[in-house]
């Protein structure tokens, strides 16, 4: 499955929550699924449907294709420690997510575009892969030439007032940030409420 390019709010309505990484909409005007019969009373959702919805929340929030997401879950299962926490740590360590968390992009898709267009450096080297796993202690910066672009300057100004998680440091004046320690699963983005155990259970028979 290719990366999703369709209506973002439609996905949020289907999942019943505004996903902060997918869209900058904070609340849903119509908090029910899209479609002609969406407003009608529905029965209790099955366990499968609940697990599927939790999995889709993470997938669409972080902008990860199904095949790639399944690989993340498999790797999280192999690592030591709680699988759900391992999964969140890996997703939060993605370069496109960290660019968004630093305040340099309004959404993760916008951060992905910055990375693909070569505006971002990791430890001084250009990285154009959004899924790049950033290690603790790594420095994330904006390419010197890119700082001259108006939209980059605007985002640097906006980032000054952005609240960042404790595992990230950032100097808007220099356009340089640092992943101080591995992302803490307890500091997931505000507004993203997901049951990671349900996600792991969804894939339990597939791995």
C-alpha positions as CSV (number, residue, x, y, z in Angstrom):
1,X,0.0,0.0,0.0
2,X,1.4,3.4,-1.0
3,X,1.5,6.4,1.4
4,X,-2.0,7.8,2.0
5,X,-2.7,11.0,0.0
6,X,-6.5,11.3,0.4
7,X,-8.6,13.5,2.6
8,X,-7.1,13.6,6.1
9,X,-10.1,14.7,8.1
10,X,-12.0,11.9,6.6
11,X,-9.6,9.4,8.1
12,X,-9.8,11.2,11.5
13,X,-13.6,11.0,11.4
14,X,-13.5,7.3,10.5
15,X,-11.2,6.7,13.6
16,X,-13.2,9.0,15.8
17,X,-10.3,11.3,16.8
18,X,-8.2,14.1,15.3
19,X,-4.7,12.7,14.7
20,X,-2.2,15.5,15.5
21,X,0.5,14.2,13.2
22,X,-1.8,13.8,10.2
23,X,-3.7,17.2,10.4
24,X,-3.5,20.4,12.3
25,X,-7.2,20.2,13.0
26,X,-7.6,19.8,16.8
27,X,-11.3,18.9,17.0
28,X,-13.8,17.3,14.6
29,X,-16.8,19.3,13.6
30,X,-18.6,16.0,12.8
31,X,-17.2,13.4,15.2
32,X,-18.7,10.4,13.5
33,X,-17.6,8.3,10.5
34,X,-18.2,9.7,7.0
35,X,-21.0,8.2,4.8
36,X,-24.7,8.3,4.4
37,X,-25.5,6.1,7.4
38,X,-22.7,7.2,9.6
39,X,-25.0,9.1,12.1
40,X,-27.2,6.1,12.7
41,X,-27.0,4.1,15.9
42,X,-24.5,1.3,15.7
43,X,-24.0,-1.8,17.8
44,X,-21.1,-2.6,20.0
45,X,-17.8,-2.9,17.9
46,X,-16.1,-6.3,17.8
47,X,-12.7,-6.9,19.4
48,X,-11.2,-7.1,15.9
49,X,-12.7,-3.7,15.0
50,X,-11.3,-2.1,18.1
51,X,-7.8,-3.5,17.5
52,X,-7.9,-2.5,13.9
53,X,-8.9,1.1,14.8
54,X,-6.0,1.4,17.3
55,X,-3.6,0.1,14.7
56,X,-4.8,2.5,12.1
57,X,-4.5,5.5,14.5
58,X,-0.7,4.8,14.8
59,X,-0.3,4.1,11.1
60,X,-2.0,7.2,9.9
61,X,-0.6,9.5,12.6
62,X,3.0,8.5,11.7
63,X,2.3,8.1,8.0
64,X,3.6,4.5,7.8
65,X,2.4,2.0,5.1
66,X,0.9,-1.3,6.3
67,X,3.9,-3.5,5.2
68,X,6.4,-1.2,6.9
69,X,4.3,-0.9,10.1
70,X,4.1,-4.6,10.4
71,X,7.9,-4.7,10.2
72,X,8.0,-2.2,13.1
73,X,5.8,-4.4,15.2
74,X,8.0,-7.5,14.4
75,X,11.1,-5.6,15.4
76,X,9.4,-4.3,18.6
77,X,8.5,-7.9,19.5
78,X,12.1,-9.0,19.1
79,X,13.6,-6.3,21.3
80,X,13.8,-6.6,25.1
81,X,11.2,-4.8,27.1
82,X,7.5,-4.1,26.7
83,X,6.6,-4.5,23.0
84,X,4.1,-1.6,23.0
85,X,6.7,0.8,24.4
86,X,9.4,-0.5,22.0
87,X,7.0,0.2,19.1
88,X,6.3,3.8,20.2
89,X,10.0,4.5,20.7
90,X,10.9,3.4,17.2
91,X,8.0,5.4,15.6
92,X,9.0,8.5,17.6
93,X,12.6,8.1,16.5
94,X,11.7,8.5,12.8
95,X,13.3,11.6,11.4
96,X,10.1,13.0,9.9
97,X,8.4,12.7,13.3
98,X,11.3,14.4,15.1
99,X,11.2,17.3,12.6
100,X,7.5,17.7,13.5
101,X,8.1,17.4,17.2
102,X,10.8,20.1,17.0
103,X,8.2,22.4,15.7
104,X,9.7,22.8,12.2
105,X,6.5,21.5,10.4
106,X,2.8,21.7,11.1
107,X,2.2,18.0,10.3
108,X,4.3,14.9,9.8
109,X,3.5,14.9,6.0
110,X,5.0,18.4,5.9
111,X,8.0,17.2,7.8
112,X,8.4,14.3,5.4
113,X,8.5,16.8,2.5
114,X,11.3,18.8,4.2
115,X,13.4,15.6,4.6
116,X,12.8,14.4,1.0
117,X,13.7,17.8,-0.4
118,X,17.1,17.6,1.3
119,X,16.6,20.5,3.9
120,X,17.6,18.3,6.9
121,X,21.0,17.2,8.2
122,X,21.7,14.6,10.8
123,X,25.1,14.9,12.4
124,X,26.2,17.2,9.6
125,X,25.2,14.8,6.8
126,X,22.2,15.2,4.5
127,X,19.5,12.6,5.1
128,X,16.5,12.4,2.6
129,X,14.8,9.3,4.1
130,X,11.9,10.2,6.3
131,X,11.9,6.8,8.1
132,X,15.6,7.2,9.1
133,X,16.0,6.1,12.7
134,X,17.7,8.9,14.7
135,X,19.9,7.6,17.6
136,X,20.1,9.3,21.0
137,X,22.8,12.0,21.0
138,X,22.4,12.8,17.3
139,X,22.2,16.4,16.1
140,X,19.4,17.4,13.7
141,X,19.9,20.7,11.8
142,X,18.6,22.6,8.8
143,X,21.0,22.9,5.9
144,X,22.6,26.3,5.8
145,X,21.3,27.1,2.3
146,X,17.8,26.1,3.2
147,X,17.7,28.6,6.1
148,X,17.5,31.4,3.5
149,X,14.1,30.1,2.2
150,X,11.1,32.2,3.5
151,X,9.0,29.2,4.6
152,X,12.0,27.8,6.6
153,X,12.5,31.1,8.3
154,X,8.8,31.3,9.1
155,X,8.8,27.8,10.6
156,X,11.9,28.6,12.7
157,X,10.1,31.7,14.1
158,X,7.0,29.6,14.9
159,X,9.1,26.8,16.5
160,X,10.3,29.2,19.2
161,X,6.9,29.0,21.0
162,X,6.4,25.3,20.4
163,X,6.3,22.9,23.4
164,X,8.8,20.1,22.9
165,X,9.1,16.8,24.7
166,X,11.9,16.5,27.3
167,X,14.0,14.1,25.0
168,X,14.5,16.9,22.5
169,X,16.5,20.1,22.6
170,X,16.3,22.9,19.9
171,X,17.9,26.3,19.3
172,X,15.6,28.2,16.8
173,X,18.2,30.9,16.3
174,X,20.7,28.3,14.9
175,X,18.2,25.9,13.5
176,X,19.9,23.1,15.4
177,X,18.3,20.4,17.6
178,X,19.4,17.3,19.4
179,X,17.8,14.0,20.4
180,X,19.1,13.9,24.0
181,X,17.9,10.5,24.9
182,X,15.7,7.8,23.2
183,X,12.1,9.0,23.0
184,X,10.0,8.3,26.0
185,X,6.8,6.4,25.1
186,X,5.1,8.3,28.0
187,X,5.5,11.5,26.1
188,X,3.5,10.7,23.0
189,X,1.9,13.7,21.3
190,X,-1.0,15.4,23.0
191,X,-4.2,14.3,21.5
192,X,-2.9,10.9,20.4
193,X,-4.7,8.3,22.6
194,X,-3.9,4.8,21.5
195,X,-4.0,1.4,23.2
196,X,-0.7,-0.2,22.1
197,X,-1.6,-3.5,23.6
198,X,-4.5,-3.7,21.2
199,X,-2.1,-3.0,18.3
200,X,0.2,-5.8,19.4
201,X,-2.8,-8.2,19.7
202,X,-3.9,-7.3,16.2
203,X,-0.7,-8.7,14.8
204,X,-0.3,-11.5,17.3
205,X,-1.4,-14.2,14.8
206,X,0.5,-12.7,11.9
207,X,4.0,-12.6,13.3
